[in-house]
Amino acid sequence: MKPICIFLTSLLVSCLAWSDTGYPVGVFESKSTIERSKLNPPVFGKSGTINLSFDDAKSHKSGILKIADQRWNLKFIGNEDSTALEELIAKQIDVEDNELKLPAKLLRETEKETVYSVTLPLEFGSTSQKRLCKVGLYLYFSKNDGFPAVARYSTDMYLTSEVNIEGVKHDLILMDMNYDGFFTKESDYWVLRRSDVESSVRPSECRSLSDFNWADGKSYKVVLVGNLPDSAVVSAFDSGLSEEQDRINRDSTYADKQAERSLEPMNFYHDFKKAISEAKQQGKMYFVDFETDWCGPCKQMDRYVYTAKEIVEAAKDIISIKVDGDESEELVKKYKVDGYPTGILFSPDGEEVARFIGYQSIIQLKKFFVQK
């Protein structure tokens, strides 16, 4: 899921003077992901889904979006019998005269689906100091099912500036993790990388503003100036570690990556009813793994955990099932799945024995499978 955001505003500020202790950073600007396509906001943005429902006339679908302390009623205008979407009407709940009519943009079209995006500009902050935050809404139309029952959303708020470190241009990126329009050490993140790097930002590059970060094998800290902030200084910092050792120390999946691999990964059924039927007939416990295509931790477990020799051995007498949460809404509701990945272990007669939410290490999952 890649958000498409619109350039909304820029903040004109004064640059800092050169100093002996740091590298001055120039003017901050609000950047759009269209202009900066190498960035990948879903890695660090807030995202989720909105359940939609038809009105009586069935000419549109509607749902409620909750962002920070704001609630918006969203009405998607289109044709229920096709994949055509015309516009979005957004009305802030409990606020008078605050209705927006926003055009829907065709984002992508494939043989299986058509994807539209709508950018909702919201203001956050105090009365005296406010910032615009862009909320990207995405509707996925199946060519077979027509108007969707779910809309995905993702907020994207970050500031970026150029800083010259030892004669090399770098990008400083500040990320508003709690989407309140401000940047603080307690809640927000930063990235420092060479300007000529074309790859997407990796999660490992995102560090708390109170933490140090890396550029070209050296560690640095950032100091923000002003409440919004107005500017910043990047300074050298002695972390006492090499970049590789620091990466290993912070990588919660490092041990899983080093584990011995099985010749074959865990065997997963994809036919839910057939798998349960076989589990009952054979008197075996069954494990249901709820995942989605856009779930990063799900993909990490597929790569590092479900291929581990210890896990394949631990699950050999359990019938395992994969369920795509986006394609199996009834099962998601039935089993009260609130996040991904969600794993549920059942007895042969269908009683829930245990469940987990989020990434599970090899050690954690091995313990999970031995429960009775």
Sequence and secondary structure as in RCSB ss.txt:
>XXXX:A:sequence
MKPICIFLTSLLVSCLAWSDTGYPVGVFESKSTIERSKLNPPVFGKSGTINLSFDDAKSHKSGILKIADQRWNLK
FIGNEDSTALEELIAKQIDVEDNELKLPAKLLRETEKETVYSVTLPLEFGSTSQKRLCKVGLYLYFSKNDGFPAV
ARYSTDMYLTSEVNIEGVKHDLILMDMNYDGFFTKESDYWVLRRSDVESSVRPSECRSLSDFNWADGKSYKVVLV
GNLPDSAVVSAFDSGLSEEQDRINRDSTYADKQAERSLEPMNFYHDFKKAISEAKQQGKMYFVDFETDWCGPCKQ
MDRYVYTAKEIVEAAKDIISIKVDGDESEELVKKYKVDGYPTGILFSPDGEEVARFIGYQSIIQLKKFFVQK
>XXXX:A:secstr
         B         SS EEB   EE  TTTTTT  GGGTS EEEEE EE TT SEEEEEEEETTEEEEEE
EEE TTSS EEEEEEEETT TT EEEEE EEEEE SSEEEEEEEEEEEEE SSSEEEEEEEEEEEEETTTBS SE
EEEEEE EEEEEEEETTEEEEEEEE TT SS   TTT EEEEEETT  S   GGG EETTS EEETTEEEEEEEE
TTTT EEEEEE   SS HHHHHHHH TTHHHHHS B SS   EE  HHHHHHHHHHHT  EEEEEE TT HHHHH
IIIIITTBHHHHHHTTTSEEEEEETTT HHHHHHTT  SSSEEEEE TTS EEEEEES   HHHHHHHHT  
